[in-house]
Amino acid sequence: MIRPTRRSDTAVIAGPNPAGRTPLSTRLLSPTPSGHCYVPPGTVRYVPLYKPLIFQWAMHDERVVRLLNDYRLLVNKAVRYGLQSGVTSKFALCKHLYAQFRCESDMYSKHVVSTFEVAASILKNYRHRARRGLRTKPPFVKRLFLKTENQAFRLDRKAGILRFPLRSREYVWIQLPVNPYHKGMLEDPGLSLGSLTLMPDRIIIAFRKEAPIPFQPEGLLALDTNESSLDGVHARAGKTEYVRARFPEVRHIQSLYFRRRRKLAKKKPHDARIRRRLLHTEGSRERRRVKQRLHILSKGIVAEAAKQRCVLVLEELSIPKLRGRSRRMNRRLSVWPQAELHRQIEYKARWIGVPVLKIDPRNTSRRCPACGWCDKSRMRVASVKGVFTCPCGWRLDRQLNAGVNILQTALASNEALARAVRFQPGALRHDVVIPLCAPKSGAREEPNEGSLAEGKTEPSPTERILAAVPE
Ligand SMILES: [Zn+2]
């Protein structure tokens, strides 16, 4: 059995990374006598993948409220005990505290055991922060929640009814609000139940499945990640084309919310508490809207790669240097959701078995794919007005050029792929760019700048907070 070195290596086929180390999983790429093979046949892989399903819920039952309060109390007791006695593992906590907790509380026994797990992970986080010298207070759980393993509850997956134990032989039945997305997951027999987290406003159930073995790719989809588009090349035997997936709304939303927040901060300059609440509301709305756009985009890209049976090639992330740029540019770079986009693409690809290759991004924006010349000048003389121009005569859109370089790096790092796909940049000298995935209809329109001032039927959360504050 091949053991993955990191979690992200599981179904991801990784190339040499920038640190110069070759991850273990590149061994998966070595060709076998029978031809090129990505995963050696007979390799035992049991890598579970998780996906949470979130159900909206309102906690009305008094007994559940009491249970959650009791649970929080026990977690905090266990944390305090851990801090005082230096006990850190969940087993040790369980050994020392289980009998006592069972006497004090009539809670269902598996919930008691799960308090130790939660407490242990809180203690672990605390120790890590303390060790790194970060400012930290002794931990204390304020929020109400309860986490429990799949042995504790029953879920009728057809009817969407959850049976949840409160005490020994005392249950609550909860009808989950099941939408079509939930229904698809609930009825999928390949998904098994994981843990459940009960919160006052929602119920989160984790579903687990074995990672599918990535398919044998017939081509590559090499994409360079830019501020508002993914650009690159789709290459397969006998066919190469430029592709581009645009997401201009993300930057639009970010700049819109930045301006809105700045305006709000000015409105309440003397009340830090109100200002913080307002900014928090605006910030979380922004994050939700950005994330939703990225989800549509990443889903489309992974679906396209699966349809074309392509390996997805992305660059290994590097943090852009925040020096020598304007404040404005630094702000834009710092909120750039590149990592989130890559994370979504990778987990969606893993979920359906699309292979992903991460390559070293060094020089991808400076190199000429036709002759190999590298623009080493600090001012990047080769890229003028978004066009990369090489002394050899090669001219191409700067972002597409980076995509071509990513493709070449991927082919150079991987014999099997290079044999399957012969790529010559010379064959690519045309200007047609295929839109990679066009979301049918995006989310609803963004509220415009004036929506804070103009009268609307429904007040926004921000307006509600503002209205509650006396002038
Ligand atoms: Zn050149």
Residues whose N, C-alpha, C, O or C-beta is under 5 A from the ligand:
A	BS01	ZN	C368 A370 C371 G372 W373 C390 C392 W394
